[in-house]
Amino acid sequence: MYDFGFPDSDKLLFHIDEAMSWESVRNLERMKSALLLVQNIVSQSDAPEEIKECLADVRESLKEVFSAIKEGERF
């Protein structure tokens, strides 16, 4: 187990890795679910503000991607 300075940081790192896996990148719905789990861990832990800000950036980026797909943009 690793300790990154706050409770559940090892669990958080594991789920971030899962959200970034090739399987998640190929299936954005899976990434969305993994990101929700990461968000829940962060909100229930004493994660530093920097991590919360980075998570908000990732959430916003994923929201923009889903919006673009809905509008018919192709990547």
PDB file of N, H, CA, C and O in Angstrom:
ATOM      1  N   MET A   1       0.848  -1.172   0.000  1.00  0.00           N
ATOM      2  CA  MET A   1       0.000   0.000   0.000  1.00  0.00           C
ATOM      3  C   MET A   1       0.896   1.237   0.000  1.00  0.00           C
ATOM      4  O   MET A   1       1.915   1.279   0.689  1.00  0.00           O
ATOM      5  N   TYR A   2       0.508   2.225  -0.768  1.00  0.00           N
ATOM      6  H   TYR A   2      -0.319   2.190  -1.328  1.00  0.00           H
ATOM      7  CA  TYR A   2       1.246   3.480  -0.847  1.00  0.00           C
ATOM      8  C   TYR A   2       0.499   4.549  -0.064  1.00  0.00           C
ATOM      9  O   TYR A   2      -0.723   4.504   0.072  1.00  0.00           O
ATOM     10  N   ASP A   3       1.257   5.507   0.446  1.00  0.00           N
ATOM     11  H   ASP A   3       2.250   5.544   0.336  1.00  0.00           H
ATOM     12  CA  ASP A   3       0.656   6.610   1.179  1.00  0.00           C
ATOM     13  C   ASP A   3       1.109   7.910   0.520  1.00  0.00           C
ATOM     14  O   ASP A   3       2.299   8.225   0.500  1.00  0.00           O
ATOM     15  N   PHE A   4       0.158   8.651  -0.014  1.00  0.00           N
ATOM     16  H   PHE A   4      -0.808   8.395   0.002  1.00  0.00           H
ATOM     17  CA  PHE A   4       0.473   9.895  -0.696  1.00  0.00           C
ATOM     18  C   PHE A   4       0.072  11.112   0.134  1.00  0.00           C
ATOM     19  O   PHE A   4      -0.121  12.203  -0.403  1.00  0.00           O
ATOM     20  N   GLY A   5      -0.050  10.921   1.427  1.00  0.00           N
ATOM     21  H   GLY A   5       0.106  10.035   1.864  1.00  0.00           H
ATOM     22  CA  GLY A   5      -0.259  12.039   2.317  1.00  0.00           C
ATOM     23  C   GLY A   5      -1.682  12.302   2.748  1.00  0.00           C
ATOM     24  O   GLY A   5      -1.934  13.252   3.488  1.00  0.00           O
ATOM     25  N   PHE A   6      -2.617  11.486   2.304  1.00  0.00           N
ATOM     26  H   PHE A   6      -2.412  10.714   1.703  1.00  0.00           H
ATOM     27  CA  PHE A   6      -3.994  11.639   2.757  1.00  0.00           C
ATOM     28  C   PHE A   6      -4.682  10.283   2.693  1.00  0.00           C
ATOM     29  O   PHE A   6      -4.286   9.432   1.897  1.00  0.00           O
ATOM     30  N   PRO A   7      -5.701  10.067   3.514  1.00  0.00           N
ATOM     31  CA  PRO A   7      -6.389   8.770   3.544  1.00  0.00           C
ATOM     32  C   PRO A   7      -6.975   8.391   2.187  1.00  0.00           C
ATOM     33  O   PRO A   7      -7.474   9.244   1.454  1.00  0.00           O
ATOM     34  N   ASP A   8      -6.909   7.133   1.873  1.00  0.00           N
ATOM     35  H   ASP A   8      -6.503   6.440   2.468  1.00  0.00           H
ATOM     36  CA  ASP A   8      -7.455   6.553   0.637  1.00  0.00           C
ATOM     37  C   ASP A   8      -6.729   7.002  -0.624  1.00  0.00           C
ATOM     38  O   ASP A   8      -7.245   6.827  -1.728  1.00  0.00           O
ATOM     39  N   SER A   9      -5.539   7.579  -0.476  1.00  0.00           N
ATOM     40  H   SER A   9      -5.120   7.722   0.421  1.00  0.00           H
ATOM     41  CA  SER A   9      -4.804   8.007  -1.664  1.00  0.00           C
ATOM     42  C   SER A   9      -4.410   6.815  -2.529  1.00  0.00           C
ATOM     43  O   SER A   9      -4.377   6.931  -3.754  1.00  0.00           O
ATOM     44  N   ASP A  10      -4.112   5.672  -1.915  1.00  0.00           N
ATOM     45  H   ASP A  10      -4.139   5.577  -0.919  1.00  0.00           H
ATOM     46  CA  ASP A  10      -3.774   4.487  -2.693  1.00  0.00           C
ATOM     47  C   ASP A  10      -4.982   3.991  -3.486  1.00  0.00           C
ATOM     48  O   ASP A  10      -4.843   3.585  -4.640  1.00  0.00           O
ATOM     49  N   LYS A  11      -6.144   4.022  -2.882  1.00  0.00           N
ATOM     50  H   LYS A  11      -6.256   4.352  -1.945  1.00  0.00           H
ATOM     51  CA  LYS A  11      -7.381   3.618  -3.570  1.00  0.00           C
ATOM     52  C   LYS A  11      -7.671   4.582  -4.731  1.00  0.00           C
ATOM     53  O   LYS A  11      -8.076   4.166  -5.817  1.00  0.00           O
ATOM     54  N   LEU A  12      -7.455   5.868  -4.475  1.00  0.00           N
ATOM     55  H   LEU A  12      -7.126   6.206  -3.593  1.00  0.00           H
ATOM     56  CA  LEU A  12      -7.673   6.879  -5.505  1.00  0.00           C
ATOM     57  C   LEU A  12      -6.765   6.638  -6.700  1.00  0.00           C
ATOM     58  O   LEU A  12      -7.217   6.682  -7.844  1.00  0.00           O
ATOM     59  N   LEU A  13      -5.495   6.384  -6.443  1.00  0.00           N
ATOM     60  H   LEU A  13      -5.128   6.348  -5.513  1.00  0.00           H
ATOM     61  CA  LEU A  13      -4.540   6.145  -7.527  1.00  0.00           C
ATOM     62  C   LEU A  13      -4.936   4.917  -8.343  1.00  0.00           C
ATOM     63  O   LEU A  13      -4.849   4.928  -9.571  1.00  0.00           O
ATOM     64  N   PHE A  14      -5.366   3.869  -7.667  1.00  0.00           N
ATOM     65  H   PHE A  14      -5.437   3.860  -6.669  1.00  0.00           H
ATOM     66  CA  PHE A  14      -5.802   2.664  -8.368  1.00  0.00           C
ATOM     67  C   PHE A  14      -6.944   2.981  -9.334  1.00  0.00           C
ATOM     68  O   PHE A  14      -6.915   2.536 -10.482  1.00  0.00           O
ATOM     69  N   HIS A  15      -7.941   3.736  -8.893  1.00  0.00           N
ATOM     70  H   HIS A  15      -7.964   4.097  -7.961  1.00  0.00           H
ATOM     71  CA  HIS A  15      -9.102   4.017  -9.733  1.00  0.00           C
ATOM     72  C   HIS A  15      -8.798   5.057 -10.819  1.00  0.00           C
ATOM     73  O   HIS A  15      -9.420   5.040 -11.882  1.00  0.00           O
ATOM     74  N   ILE A  16      -7.863   5.947 -10.561  1.00  0.00           N
ATOM     75  H   ILE A  16      -7.358   5.961  -9.698  1.00  0.00           H
ATOM     76  CA  ILE A  16      -7.420   6.866 -11.624  1.00  0.00           C
ATOM     77  C   ILE A  16      -6.754   6.060 -12.725  1.00  0.00           C
ATOM     78  O   ILE A  16      -6.990   6.296 -13.910  1.00  0.00           O
ATOM     79  N   ASP A  17      -5.921   5.107 -12.327  1.00  0.00           N
ATOM     80  H   ASP A  17      -5.730   4.915 -11.365  1.00  0.00           H
ATOM     81  CA  ASP A  17      -5.265   4.238 -13.315  1.00  0.00           C
ATOM     82  C   ASP A  17      -6.306   3.484 -14.133  1.00  0.00           C
ATOM     83  O   ASP A  17      -6.164   3.352 -15.349  1.00  0.00           O
ATOM     84  N   GLU A  18      -7.336   2.996 -13.485  1.00  0.00           N
ATOM     85  H   GLU A  18      -7.452   3.103 -12.497  1.00  0.00           H
ATOM     86  CA  GLU A  18      -8.415   2.291 -14.182  1.00  0.00           C
ATOM     87  C   GLU A  18      -9.133   3.222 -15.158  1.00  0.00           C
ATOM     88  O   GLU A  18      -9.456   2.819 -16.275  1.00  0.00           O
ATOM     89  N   ALA A  19      -9.381   4.454 -14.747  1.00  0.00           N
ATOM     90  H   ALA A  19      -9.118   4.782 -13.840  1.00  0.00           H
ATOM     91  CA  ALA A  19     -10.068   5.416 -15.619  1.00  0.00           C
ATOM     92  C   ALA A  19      -9.233   5.764 -16.846  1.00  0.00           C
ATOM     93  O   ALA A  19      -9.775   6.143 -17.884  1.00  0.00           O
ATOM     94  N   MET A  20      -7.922   5.636 -16.725  1.00  0.00           N
ATOM     95  H   MET A  20      -7.482   5.328 -15.882  1.00  0.00           H
ATOM     96  CA  MET A  20      -7.030   5.973 -17.835  1.00  0.00           C
ATOM     97  C   MET A  20      -6.643   4.751 -18.662  1.00  0.00           C
ATOM     98  O   MET A  20      -5.875   4.873 -19.616  1.00  0.00           O
ATOM     99  N   SER A  21      -7.152   3.601 -18.318  1.00  0.00           N
ATOM    100  H   SER A  21      -7.776   3.502 -17.543  1.00  0.00           H
ATOM    101  CA  SER A  21      -6.788   2.377 -19.034  1.00  0.00           C
ATOM    102  C   SER A  21      -7.302   2.415 -20.472  1.00  0.00           C
ATOM    103  O   SER A  21      -8.218   3.168 -20.804  1.00  0.00           O
ATOM    104  N   TRP A  22      -6.701   1.602 -21.299  1.00  0.00           N
ATOM    105  H   TRP A  22      -5.956   0.991 -21.030  1.00  0.00           H
ATOM    106  CA  TRP A  22      -7.099   1.536 -22.709  1.00  0.00           C
ATOM    107  C   TRP A  22      -8.576   1.164 -22.844  1.00  0.00           C
ATOM    108  O   TRP A  22      -9.272   1.684 -23.716  1.00  0.00           O
ATOM    109  N   GLU A  23      -9.044   0.279 -21.995  1.00  0.00           N
ATOM    110  H   GLU A  23      -8.478  -0.143 -21.287  1.00  0.00           H
ATOM    111  CA  GLU A  23     -10.445  -0.126 -22.056  1.00  0.00           C
ATOM    112  C   GLU A  23     -11.367   1.065 -21.797  1.00  0.00           C
ATOM    113  O   GLU A  23     -12.404   1.198 -22.446  1.00  0.00           O
ATOM    114  N   SER A  24     -10.998   1.923 -20.861  1.00  0.00           N
ATOM    115  H   SER A  24     -10.156   1.815 -20.333  1.00  0.00           H
ATOM    116  CA  SER A  24     -11.816   3.100 -20.558  1.00  0.00           C
ATOM    117  C   SER A  24     -11.714   4.149 -21.658  1.00  0.00           C
ATOM    118  O   SER A  24     -12.702   4.798 -21.999  1.00  0.00           O
ATOM    119  N   VAL A  25     -10.526   4.309 -22.206  1.00  0.00           N
ATOM    120  H   VAL A  25      -9.723   3.781 -21.928  1.00  0.00           H
ATOM    121  CA  VAL A  25     -10.348   5.294 -23.274  1.00  0.00           C
ATOM    122  C   VAL A  25     -11.176   4.902 -24.497  1.00  0.00           C
ATOM    123  O   VAL A  25     -11.712   5.766 -25.190  1.00  0.00           O
ATOM    124  N   ARG A  26     -11.277   3.622 -24.755  1.00  0.00           N
ATOM    125  H   ARG A  26     -10.841   2.920 -24.192  1.00  0.00           H
ATOM    126  CA  ARG A  26     -12.059   3.149 -25.900  1.00  0.00           C
ATOM    127  C   ARG A  26     -13.560   3.168 -25.634  1.00  0.00           C
ATOM    128  O   ARG A  26     -14.357   3.144 -26.571  1.00  0.00           O
ATOM    129  N   ASN A  27     -13.947   3.209 -24.366  1.00  0.00           N
ATOM    130  H   ASN A  27     -13.299   3.228 -23.604  1.00  0.00           H
ATOM    131  CA  ASN A  27     -15.358   3.188 -23.993  1.00  0.00           C
ATOM    132  C   ASN A  27     -15.607   4.332 -23.016  1.00  0.00           C
ATOM    133  O   ASN A  27     -15.424   4.173 -21.809  1.00  0.00           O
ATOM    134  N   LEU A  28     -16.018   5.468 -23.530  1.00  0.00           N
ATOM    135  H   LEU A  28     -16.167   5.597 -24.511  1.00  0.00           H
ATOM    136  CA  LEU A  28     -16.153   6.660 -22.697  1.00  0.00           C
ATOM    137  C   LEU A  28     -17.202   6.511 -21.601  1.00  0.00           C
ATOM    138  O   LEU A  28     -17.106   7.172 -20.567  1.00  0.00           O
ATOM    139  N   GLU A  29     -18.188   5.665 -21.806  1.00  0.00           N
ATOM    140  H   GLU A  29     -18.266   5.129 -22.646  1.00  0.00           H
ATOM    141  CA  GLU A  29     -19.161   5.420 -20.732  1.00  0.00           C
ATOM    142  C   GLU A  29     -18.474   4.738 -19.550  1.00  0.00           C
ATOM    143  O   GLU A  29     -18.776   5.025 -18.392  1.00  0.00           O
ATOM    144  N   ARG A  30     -17.555   3.838 -19.856  1.00  0.00           N
ATOM    145  H   ARG A  30     -17.309   3.604 -20.797  1.00  0.00           H
ATOM    146  CA  ARG A  30     -16.786   3.191 -18.790  1.00  0.00           C
ATOM    147  C   ARG A  30     -15.908   4.219 -18.085  1.00  0.00           C
ATOM    148  O   ARG A  30     -15.778   4.196 -16.862  1.00  0.00           O
ATOM    149  N   MET A  31     -15.299   5.131 -18.869  1.00  0.00           N
ATOM    150  H   MET A  31     -15.405   5.150 -19.863  1.00  0.00           H
ATOM    151  CA  MET A  31     -14.475   6.170 -18.276  1.00  0.00           C
ATOM    152  C   MET A  31     -15.320   7.072 -17.377  1.00  0.00           C
ATOM    153  O   MET A  31     -14.890   7.473 -16.296  1.00  0.00           O
ATOM    154  N   LYS A  32     -16.511   7.378 -17.838  1.00  0.00           N
ATOM    155  H   LYS A  32     -16.861   7.053 -18.717  1.00  0.00           H
ATOM    156  CA  LYS A  32     -17.421   8.229 -17.056  1.00  0.00           C
ATOM    157  C   LYS A  32     -17.732   7.573 -15.705  1.00  0.00           C
ATOM    158  O   LYS A  32     -17.756   8.251 -14.678  1.00  0.00           O
ATOM    159  N   SER A  33     -17.966   6.271 -15.707  1.00  0.00           N
ATOM    160  H   SER A  33     -17.947   5.721 -16.542  1.00  0.00           H
ATOM    161  CA  SER A  33     -18.243   5.544 -14.464  1.00  0.00           C
ATOM    162  C   SER A  33     -17.023   5.533 -13.545  1.00  0.00           C
ATOM    163  O   SER A  33     -17.144   5.733 -12.336  1.00  0.00           O
ATOM    164  N   ALA A  34     -15.853   5.300 -14.125  1.00  0.00           N
ATOM    165  H   ALA A  34     -15.754   5.138 -15.107  1.00  0.00           H
ATOM    166  CA  ALA A  34     -14.625   5.285 -13.335  1.00  0.00           C
ATOM    167  C   ALA A  34     -14.359   6.668 -12.754  1.00  0.00           C
ATOM    168  O   ALA A  34     -13.915   6.788 -11.612  1.00  0.00           O
ATOM    169  N   LEU A  35     -14.626   7.705 -13.529  1.00  0.00           N
ATOM    170  H   LEU A  35     -14.987   7.608 -14.457  1.00  0.00           H
ATOM    171  CA  LEU A  35     -14.426   9.072 -13.050  1.00  0.00           C
ATOM    172  C   LEU A  35     -15.376   9.395 -11.901  1.00  0.00           C
ATOM    173  O   LEU A  35     -14.999  10.102 -10.966  1.00  0.00           O
ATOM    174  N   LEU A  36     -16.590   8.891 -11.963  1.00  0.00           N
ATOM    175  H   LEU A  36     -16.896   8.317 -12.722  1.00  0.00           H
ATOM    176  CA  LEU A  36     -17.542   9.093 -10.874  1.00  0.00           C
ATOM    177  C   LEU A  36     -17.037   8.437  -9.590  1.00  0.00           C
ATOM    178  O   LEU A  36     -17.167   9.001  -8.504  1.00  0.00           O
ATOM    179  N   LEU A  37     -16.467   7.254  -9.722  1.00  0.00           N
ATOM    180  H   LEU A  37     -16.361   6.795 -10.605  1.00  0.00           H
ATOM    181  CA  LEU A  37     -15.900   6.576  -8.562  1.00  0.00           C
ATOM    182  C   LEU A  37     -14.732   7.379  -7.992  1.00  0.00           C
ATOM    183  O   LEU A  37     -14.615   7.520  -6.775  1.00  0.00           O
ATOM    184  N   VAL A  38     -13.871   7.903  -8.858  1.00  0.00           N
ATOM    185  H   VAL A  38     -13.966   7.789  -9.847  1.00  0.00           H
ATOM    186  CA  VAL A  38     -12.752   8.748  -8.422  1.00  0.00           C
ATOM    187  C   VAL A  38     -13.289   9.980  -7.692  1.00  0.00           C
ATOM    188  O   VAL A  38     -12.783  10.358  -6.636  1.00  0.00           O
ATOM    189  N   GLN A  39     -14.305  10.590  -8.263  1.00  0.00           N
ATOM    190  H   GLN A  39     -14.716  10.282  -9.122  1.00  0.00           H
ATOM    191  CA  GLN A  39     -14.910  11.778  -7.660  1.00  0.00           C
ATOM    192  C   GLN A  39     -15.449  11.461  -6.262  1.00  0.00           C
ATOM    193  O   GLN A  39     -15.284  12.259  -5.340  1.00  0.00           O
ATOM    194  N   ASN A  40     -16.084  10.317  -6.103  1.00  0.00           N
ATOM    195  H   ASN A  40     -16.219   9.668  -6.852  1.00  0.00           H
ATOM    196  CA  ASN A  40     -16.611   9.925  -4.795  1.00  0.00           C
ATOM    197  C   ASN A  40     -15.496   9.719  -3.779  1.00  0.00           C
ATOM    198  O   ASN A  40     -15.625  10.128  -2.625  1.00  0.00           O
ATOM    199  N   ILE A  41     -14.410   9.092  -4.197  1.00  0.00           N
ATOM    200  H   ILE A  41     -14.306   8.760  -5.134  1.00  0.00           H
ATOM    201  CA  ILE A  41     -13.280   8.876  -3.292  1.00  0.00           C
ATOM    202  C   ILE A  41     -12.690  10.217  -2.869  1.00  0.00           C
ATOM    203  O   ILE A  41     -12.399  10.427  -1.691  1.00  0.00           O
ATOM    204  N   VAL A  42     -12.515  11.117  -3.819  1.00  0.00           N
ATOM    205  H   VAL A  42     -12.752  10.946  -4.775  1.00  0.00           H
ATOM    206  CA  VAL A  42     -11.948  12.433  -3.516  1.00  0.00           C
ATOM    207  C   VAL A  42     -12.858  13.196  -2.557  1.00  0.00           C
ATOM    208  O   VAL A  42     -12.381  13.806  -1.600  1.00  0.00           O
ATOM    209  N   SER A  43     -14.146  13.167  -2.807  1.00  0.00           N
ATOM    210  H   SER A  43     -14.534  12.672  -3.584  1.00  0.00           H
ATOM    211  CA  SER A  43     -15.066  13.934  -1.961  1.00  0.00           C
ATOM    212  C   SER A  43     -15.154  13.375  -0.539  1.00  0.00           C
ATOM    213  O   SER A  43     -15.477  14.109   0.395  1.00  0.00           O
ATOM    214  N   GLN A  44     -14.870  12.088  -0.372  1.00  0.00           N
ATOM    215  H   GLN A  44     -14.608  11.492  -1.131  1.00  0.00           H
ATOM    216  CA  GLN A  44     -14.953  11.469   0.951  1.00  0.00           C
ATOM    217  C   GLN A  44     -13.611  11.413   1.671  1.00  0.00           C
ATOM    218  O   GLN A  44     -13.528  10.957   2.811  1.00  0.00           O
ATOM    219  N   SER A  45     -12.562  11.880   0.999  1.00  0.00           N
ATOM    220  H   SER A  45     -12.629  12.251   0.072  1.00  0.00           H
ATOM    221  CA  SER A  45     -11.239  11.841   1.620  1.00  0.00           C
ATOM    222  C   SER A  45     -10.767  13.264   1.893  1.00  0.00           C
ATOM    223  O   SER A  45     -11.459  14.240   1.604  1.00  0.00           O
ATOM    224  N   ASP A  46      -9.600  13.345   2.443  1.00  0.00           N
ATOM    225  H   ASP A  46      -9.038  12.552   2.678  1.00  0.00           H
ATOM    226  CA  ASP A  46      -8.998  14.640   2.739  1.00  0.00           C
ATOM    227  C   ASP A  46      -7.986  14.977   1.641  1.00  0.00           C
ATOM    228  O   ASP A  46      -6.854  15.369   1.924  1.00  0.00           O
ATOM    229  N   ALA A  47      -8.410  14.818   0.395  1.00  0.00           N
ATOM    230  H   ALA A  47      -9.329  14.500   0.166  1.00  0.00           H
ATOM    231  CA  ALA A  47      -7.527  15.060  -0.745  1.00  0.00           C
ATOM    232  C   ALA A  47      -7.160  16.542  -0.830  1.00  0.00           C
ATOM    233  O   ALA A  47      -7.983  17.409  -0.535  1.00  0.00           O
ATOM    234  N   PRO A  48      -5.923  16.825  -1.234  1.00  0.00           N
ATOM    235  CA  PRO A  48      -5.505  18.224  -1.380  1.00  0.00           C
ATOM    236  C   PRO A  48      -6.359  18.962  -2.416  1.00  0.00           C
ATOM    237  O   PRO A  48      -6.924  18.349  -3.322  1.00  0.00           O
ATOM    238  N   GLU A  49      -6.440  20.254  -2.268  1.00  0.00           N
ATOM    239  H   GLU A  49      -5.981  20.752  -1.532  1.00  0.00           H
ATOM    240  CA  GLU A  49      -7.240  21.092  -3.168  1.00  0.00           C
ATOM    241  C   GLU A  49      -6.782  20.948  -4.616  1.00  0.00           C
ATOM    242  O   GLU A  49      -7.603  20.996  -5.533  1.00  0.00           O
ATOM    243  N   GLU A  50      -5.494  20.774  -4.827  1.00  0.00           N
ATOM    244  H   GLU A  50      -4.828  20.736  -4.082  1.00  0.00           H
ATOM    245  CA  GLU A  50      -4.954  20.619  -6.181  1.00  0.00           C
ATOM    246  C   GLU A  50      -5.562  19.409  -6.893  1.00  0.00           C
ATOM    247  O   GLU A  50      -5.852  19.468  -8.088  1.00  0.00           O
ATOM    248  N   ILE A  51      -5.750  18.333  -6.166  1.00  0.00           N
ATOM    249  H   ILE A  51      -5.515  18.286  -5.195  1.00  0.00           H
ATOM    250  CA  ILE A  51      -6.359  17.136  -6.752  1.00  0.00           C
ATOM    251  C   ILE A  51      -7.816  17.414  -7.096  1.00  0.00           C
ATOM    252  O   ILE A  51      -8.293  16.993  -8.150  1.00  0.00           O
ATOM    253  N   LYS A  52      -8.513  18.104  -6.238  1.00  0.00           N
ATOM    254  H   LYS A  52      -8.125  18.447  -5.383  1.00  0.00           H
ATOM    255  CA  LYS A  52      -9.911  18.453  -6.498  1.00  0.00           C
ATOM    256  C   LYS A  52     -10.027  19.342  -7.741  1.00  0.00           C
ATOM    257  O   LYS A  52     -10.944  19.174  -8.544  1.00  0.00           O
ATOM    258  N   GLU A  53      -9.101  20.277  -7.893  1.00  0.00           N
ATOM    259  H   GLU A  53      -8.355  20.413  -7.241  1.00  0.00           H
ATOM    260  CA  GLU A  53      -9.109  21.155  -9.067  1.00  0.00           C
ATOM    261  C   GLU A  53      -8.819  20.374 -10.340  1.00  0.00           C
ATOM    262  O   GLU A  53      -9.469  20.589 -11.364  1.00  0.00           O
ATOM    263  N   CYS A  54      -7.850  19.471 -10.282  1.00  0.00           N
ATOM    264  H   CYS A  54      -7.323  19.296  -9.450  1.00  0.00           H
ATOM    265  CA  CYS A  54      -7.528  18.650 -11.457  1.00  0.00           C
ATOM    266  C   CYS A  54      -8.721  17.764 -11.840  1.00  0.00           C
ATOM    267  O   CYS A  54      -9.025  17.596 -13.021  1.00  0.00           O
ATOM    268  N   LEU A  55      -9.379  17.211 -10.842  1.00  0.00           N
ATOM    269  H   LEU A  55      -9.132  17.348  -9.883  1.00  0.00           H
ATOM    270  CA  LEU A  55     -10.560  16.383 -11.093  1.00  0.00           C
ATOM    271  C   LEU A  55     -11.653  17.202 -11.762  1.00  0.00           C
ATOM    272  O   LEU A  55     -12.317  16.715 -12.678  1.00  0.00           O
ATOM    273  N   ALA A  56     -11.848  18.425 -11.324  1.00  0.00           N
ATOM    274  H   ALA A  56     -11.309  18.821 -10.580  1.00  0.00           H
ATOM    275  CA  ALA A  56     -12.851  19.302 -11.943  1.00  0.00           C
ATOM    276  C   ALA A  56     -12.493  19.573 -13.407  1.00  0.00           C
ATOM    277  O   ALA A  56     -13.378  19.621 -14.262  1.00  0.00           O
ATOM    278  N   ASP A  57     -11.214  19.748 -13.697  1.00  0.00           N
ATOM    279  H   ASP A  57     -10.495  19.709 -13.003  1.00  0.00           H
ATOM    280  CA  ASP A  57     -10.772  19.958 -15.082  1.00  0.00           C
ATOM    281  C   ASP A  57     -11.071  18.729 -15.945  1.00  0.00           C
ATOM    282  O   ASP A  57     -11.561  18.849 -17.068  1.00  0.00           O
ATOM    283  N   VAL A  58     -10.772  17.560 -15.408  1.00  0.00           N
ATOM    284  H   VAL A  58     -10.375  17.462 -14.496  1.00  0.00           H
ATOM    285  CA  VAL A  58     -11.027  16.321 -16.156  1.00  0.00           C
ATOM    286  C   VAL A  58     -12.522  16.138 -16.389  1.00  0.00           C
ATOM    287  O   VAL A  58     -12.950  15.772 -17.484  1.00  0.00           O
ATOM    288  N   ARG A  59     -13.312  16.395 -15.349  1.00  0.00           N
ATOM    289  H   ARG A  59     -12.964  16.692 -14.460  1.00  0.00           H
ATOM    290  CA  ARG A  59     -14.774  16.279 -15.475  1.00  0.00           C
ATOM    291  C   ARG A  59     -15.297  17.214 -16.566  1.00  0.00           C
ATOM    292  O   ARG A  59     -16.137  16.819 -17.374  1.00  0.00           O
ATOM    293  N   GLU A  60     -14.805  18.440 -16.588  1.00  0.00           N
ATOM    294  H   GLU A  60     -14.123  18.761 -15.931  1.00  0.00           H
ATOM    295  CA  GLU A  60     -15.232  19.415 -17.588  1.00  0.00           C
ATOM    296  C   GLU A  60     -14.826  18.975 -18.992  1.00  0.00           C
ATOM    297  O   GLU A  60     -15.598  19.120 -19.940  1.00  0.00           O
ATOM    298  N   SER A  61     -13.625  18.441 -19.122  1.00  0.00           N
ATOM    299  H   SER A  61     -12.998  18.322 -18.352  1.00  0.00           H
ATOM    300  CA  SER A  61     -13.159  17.966 -20.428  1.00  0.00           C
ATOM    301  C   SER A  61     -14.019  16.810 -20.932  1.00  0.00           C
ATOM    302  O   SER A  61     -14.387  16.774 -22.107  1.00  0.00           O
ATOM    303  N   LEU A  62     -14.337  15.873 -20.054  1.00  0.00           N
ATOM    304  H   LEU A  62     -14.038  15.902 -19.101  1.00  0.00           H
ATOM    305  CA  LEU A  62     -15.174  14.742 -20.461  1.00  0.00           C
ATOM    306  C   LEU A  62     -16.575  15.227 -20.839  1.00  0.00           C
ATOM    307  O   LEU A  62     -17.178  14.720 -21.785  1.00  0.00           O
ATOM    308  N   LYS A  63     -17.080  16.197 -20.107  1.00  0.00           N
ATOM    309  H   LYS A  63     -16.590  16.609 -19.338  1.00  0.00           H
ATOM    310  CA  LYS A  63     -18.390  16.779 -20.424  1.00  0.00           C
ATOM    311  C   LYS A  63     -18.364  17.394 -21.831  1.00  0.00           C
ATOM    312  O   LYS A  63     -19.314  17.231 -22.598  1.00  0.00           O
ATOM    313  N   GLU A  64     -17.292  18.089 -22.162  1.00  0.00           N
ATOM    314  H   GLU A  64     -16.521  18.221 -21.539  1.00  0.00           H
ATOM    315  CA  GLU A  64     -17.155  18.696 -23.496  1.00  0.00           C
ATOM    316  C   GLU A  64     -17.086  17.635 -24.581  1.00  0.00           C
ATOM    317  O   GLU A  64     -17.648  17.814 -25.662  1.00  0.00           O
ATOM    318  N   VAL A  65     -16.409  16.544 -24.304  1.00  0.00           N
ATOM    319  H   VAL A  65     -15.953  16.399 -23.426  1.00  0.00           H
ATOM    320  CA  VAL A  65     -16.320  15.452 -25.281  1.00  0.00           C
ATOM    321  C   VAL A  65     -17.701  14.861 -25.540  1.00  0.00           C
ATOM    322  O   VAL A  65     -18.082  14.659 -26.693  1.00  0.00           O
ATOM    323  N   PHE A  66     -18.452  14.583 -24.478  1.00  0.00           N
ATOM    324  H   PHE A  66     -18.143  14.747 -23.542  1.00  0.00           H
ATOM    325  CA  PHE A  66     -19.798  14.032 -24.660  1.00  0.00           C
ATOM    326  C   PHE A  66     -20.699  15.019 -25.402  1.00  0.00           C
ATOM    327  O   PHE A  66     -21.539  14.614 -26.205  1.00  0.00           O
ATOM    328  N   SER A  67     -20.527  16.284 -25.139  1.00  0.00           N
ATOM    329  H   SER A  67     -19.845  16.613 -24.486  1.00  0.00           H
ATOM    330  CA  SER A  67     -21.301  17.318 -25.835  1.00  0.00           C
ATOM    331  C   SER A  67     -20.971  17.326 -27.326  1.00  0.00           C
ATOM    332  O   SER A  67     -21.863  17.387 -28.172  1.00  0.00           O
ATOM    333  N   ALA A  68     -19.681  17.264 -27.631  1.00  0.00           N
ATOM    334  H   ALA A  68     -18.956  17.214 -26.944  1.00  0.00           H
ATOM    335  CA  ALA A  68     -19.240  17.267 -29.023  1.00  0.00           C
ATOM    336  C   ALA A  68     -19.757  16.028 -29.760  1.00  0.00           C
ATOM    337  O   ALA A  68     -20.185  16.119 -30.910  1.00  0.00           O
ATOM    338  N   ILE A  69     -19.714  14.885 -29.098  1.00  0.00           N
ATOM    339  H   ILE A  69     -19.366  14.811 -28.163  1.00  0.00           H
ATOM    340  CA  ILE A  69     -20.225  13.659 -29.717  1.00  0.00           C
ATOM    341  C   ILE A  69     -21.719  13.793 -29.978  1.00  0.00           C
ATOM    342  O   ILE A  69     -22.210  13.412 -31.040  1.00  0.00           O
ATOM    343  N   LYS A  70     -22.427  14.328 -29.013  1.00  0.00           N
ATOM    344  H   LYS A  70     -22.028  14.637 -28.149  1.00  0.00           H
ATOM    345  CA  LYS A  70     -23.876  14.506 -29.168  1.00  0.00           C
ATOM    346  C   LYS A  70     -24.190  15.409 -30.355  1.00  0.00           C
ATOM    347  O   LYS A  70     -25.179  15.198 -31.057  1.00  0.00           O
ATOM    348  N   GLU A  71     -23.350  16.411 -30.579  1.00  0.00           N
ATOM    349  H   GLU A  71     -22.547  16.583 -30.009  1.00  0.00           H
ATOM    350  CA  GLU A  71     -23.550  17.347 -31.685  1.00  0.00           C
ATOM    351  C   GLU A  71     -23.061  16.777 -33.025  1.00  0.00           C
ATOM    352  O   GLU A  71     -23.184  17.428 -34.062  1.00  0.00           O
ATOM    353  N   GLY A  72     -22.517  15.583 -32.995  1.00  0.00           N
ATOM    354  H   GLY A  72     -22.417  15.054 -32.152  1.00  0.00           H
ATOM    355  CA  GLY A  72     -22.123  14.923 -34.237  1.00  0.00           C
ATOM    356  C   GLY A  72     -20.678  15.117 -34.642  1.00  0.00           C
ATOM    357  O   GLY A  72     -20.295  14.721 -35.743  1.00  0.00           O
ATOM    358  N   GLU A  73     -19.873  15.708 -33.795  1.00  0.00           N
ATOM    359  H   GLU A  73     -20.184  16.029 -32.901  1.00  0.00           H
ATOM    360  CA  GLU A  73     -18.455  15.857 -34.135  1.00  0.00           C
ATOM    361  C   GLU A  73     -17.788  14.495 -34.150  1.00  0.00           C
ATOM    362  O   GLU A  73     -18.120  13.603 -33.369  1.00  0.00           O
ATOM    363  N   ARG A  74     -16.850  14.364 -35.049  1.00  0.00           N
ATOM    364  H   ARG A  74     -16.580  15.089 -35.683  1.00  0.00           H
ATOM    365  CA  ARG A  74     -16.098  13.108 -35.148  1.00  0.00           C
ATOM    366  C   ARG A  74     -14.664  13.363 -34.735  1.00  0.00           C
ATOM    367  O   ARG A  74     -14.096  14.417 -35.023  1.00  0.00           O
ATOM    368  N   PHE A  75     -14.097  12.403 -34.071  1.00  0.00           N
ATOM    369  H   PHE A  75     -14.558  11.547 -33.838  1.00  0.00           H
ATOM    370  CA  PHE A  75     -12.720  12.551 -33.592  1.00  0.00           C
ATOM    371  C   PHE A  75     -11.813  11.601 -34.310  1.00  0.00           C
ATOM    372  O   PHE A  75     -10.611  11.575 -34.045  1.00  0.00           O
TER     373      PHE A  75
END
